[in-house]
Structure formats: structure tokens, C-alpha cells
């Protein structure tokens, strides 16, 4: 018999059901920026690469090894760069203690292993990338999870990611682990490439957000979808009006990539609905449909949802029809 999980948030954190809590998962985040930026010679860099070969080949995407003098010299030059040293110091001030992230990851990985027993918990590292010079904001593979923490220092950082301001808003510490779990969801989220409708795209993304919600039950919606708190309040209040737009404009089975991108692509807002409506509003609606489907069908497990590619089944089974407020 499948045990259906319900999580609750309490003042002191999230309480996992016993069946999940007893799953042996321990996460210790290794701060690789510290030995890298404290390197005093090229020999120190070579020793760093020799100690962390998977990190070098997978995250730094080095084509050689620790014995390649060109790579070692290039990395030492970066490690000695005063600008990156400033970022490393700011990252240390912002992320001096990462116990909160370790706990978030332990909780998430316990839930993932509950539903997917074959899942192997990756090693978790941090690094200072020079905002892309040395690696991505987040990298995840079967064996390795790396956070480029200089992306997530926040508004006080001396250097910010070179992206639009509305995208910069997601580069905040509290959104870092949810973003990693969103990437992890790709491993389990089955899609139907033959269905290119807006509804299909909305539900694909909705399943991904529901996955994050499931493995991080105490993460606020704002951290999961990276909306501001006021935006979450506004879209919840105007849910019926937003949904009416999709119905009145006959958008659900739209196949034009140009139109689809208006509702799920990166934009500062969705003026087709309202100037104050946030971008990616279709992704948010897809999430609400999936939520409603799972509320109405408590017998459906998370793996069954993630494997479901019959989008009509999810949509019809949700009976999603929020009322329009006056």
C-alpha cells in the first residue's frame, strides 16, 4: 500500500512523516571557493584540481587535468584576480554558515529518496564563479550539485549577474535551493514532445513546480516560482480574472511558439492580461491546475504525476475553474 504524504509547517520547521524522516540522508556542503582563492601558487591550484577531479571536469569543464600547465596557469591567474577576491569575500560574509541550506537539502533528498529509492544523493559543493567566468549559477548531475554562490549574494553584492533586473530578483539566497530542485525535477518529469500546445507547456512546468513544492514543503510559493511576495498575493487574488483571459482568448490549445512564449517565457510582465501581471503567468496557472488535480486525486503519487503525459487527463481531472472576483 502506498503511503500518501502530507506535510505541515511548524514554527520550528517542517516535520517529515516518520517513514521519510528515517531515511538516512546527510548533506555536508563543501566550500571549494575557500581553497581555490587562498591558493598562493600554481602548485596549489594543481593540488586543488587533483583533489577535486570530478568538480574540475564536470563543473569547470576542463578538458585537461591537473598536470596541464596551461590550465593551471589560467586558473591561478583567475584565483589571484582582485575583483574575484572581492566576490569571494562577499560570498563568505553572505554564506558564512550554510546549515539552513544543508537542512533544506537533507529534507528534499529524503523526500526524493522516499519516492525514488534508486536516487543517489549527490555531493554538494559551493564555488565563486566570477558570475560565469568559471561555471554556472547551479550545476547538478547524478553525483554532483554545485552552487555558484556569488550569483546569490543579493542586492548588496559589489557585482550582480548581467541579466535584466526582473531576472536578478531570483538570485537571492532563499531561492537558491528551490532553483536546484527545479533543475532536479527535469530528471523525473516526463513530457510529450508531440503535444506543443500552451496547455501542455503550462502543465509541464506546473509539474516541475509541484515537484519542488513536494520536496520542499515549507518553501513559500514566492521562493519556488521566484515571484515577489506581493506578486503572489496579487495573482492569488486575481486568479479567476487571469484564468478568464486564457479561456476568453481560446489560448489553451494555441500552438504558436510566439504566443506560447508570451505566457511562459521570461518577461517582466504579461501586459496581455494586465501591466501588473508578472511574467511566466502561464507557468503559475499550470502549477495551480496541477495542485488542484493532486488535491482531487490523493491516490496519485508524485512519481505517477511526474510520469503523466496525458495533459487532458490532468486538466480535466483538476476541474480547475477559479471564480472571478468582482
Beta strands, then each sheet from edge to edge (+ up, - down):
strand 1: 8-10
strand 2: 13-15
strand 3: 29-31
strand 4: 123-127
strand 5: 138-140
strand 6: 144-148
strand 7: 269-270
strand 8: 274-278
sheet 1: 1+ 2-
sheet 2: 3+ 4+ 6+ 5-
sheet 3: 7+ 8-
end
